[in-house]
Amino acid sequence: MVDTPQSKEIDMTDRSRLDPESTVPLDGLLQAIPGGFNAIADINERRATVAGLMAAAEVPENPNVKVSEHVAQGPAGDIKVWVYSPAKAAKPTPGIVYIHGGGMIMGSVEADHATAQMMCDSLGVTIASVDYRKAPENPSPAATEDVYAATQWFFDNAKDLGVDKNMIGVYGQSAGGGLAISLALKARDAGGPDIKFMAPIYPMIDHRNETHSSKLVTDVGIWDRDGSIEAWEWYLGGQQPDQHAAPALAKDVSNLPPTYMDVGEMDMFRDEDLAFIQRLLEADVRVEFHIWPGAYHASEIFAADAELSQAIWSNRLAGITRVIDYAKRMS
């Protein structure tokens, strides 16, 4: 989609384009925190508020999943890695490096525990959920360096973890999706480790914020334009980005792994993701891509009980299974 001066700006204050069921928890958030999370100016206070909301949500432990805590060595020291192993799946299993979201400035393995646990059980794969340094304290390339080091650790310890090192891919949502692509680019150019598939979900990949959707989504309340611009400024730390910081800048996207991606219609990252998928197709990379009408950024997590959210997760898990199966056939 090309943004032109004639492009019509859409007033989102009435939520007319959003799935009605998915807006219920969103409207509750906006009543409690007018303007949403990004309205909290102090980053530490913002992080604490998000962490508090996540801690309030009880996550029942799944008897089908074993969780263990590990430490990988990165360029700046220890990197926390939580490994999720399926109790019933035949070993070795495929592996997934899981990269949490949070705009490069928030998030943690703890906050994504429920999702990582569910995916491990549903997909029958072993998941390594990676913590990484965040901006503004640690601007780019800190996050990519940590994710790359943790991925190398996962490959090096694959046998002990019950993982097929010849079938390891990467998954991430939002900032984690951008880091997933960054990791795949870095691994490709460095000659390894050999990432077999990737699932960047509504990835954050373009610092320029020039697409139509980036101008459209200004007041949904979850990762709107102003908050994204601020996060990019913190993440780049005054530097000019390269393809690892902002994967939309990659000049060559050939020889990237087969890809599954989805994004919401009312996600500000929609158009940059669509453009990246188009480039992958033109580079003959196998892709599966879905746009979900009525979905906002991370609505399937924020409004987990909504029918739309259930459909998103059902299709996503099936799509990841398909991309893993394709990677197996090509190996």
Disulfide bonds with the S-S distance in Angstrom:
none
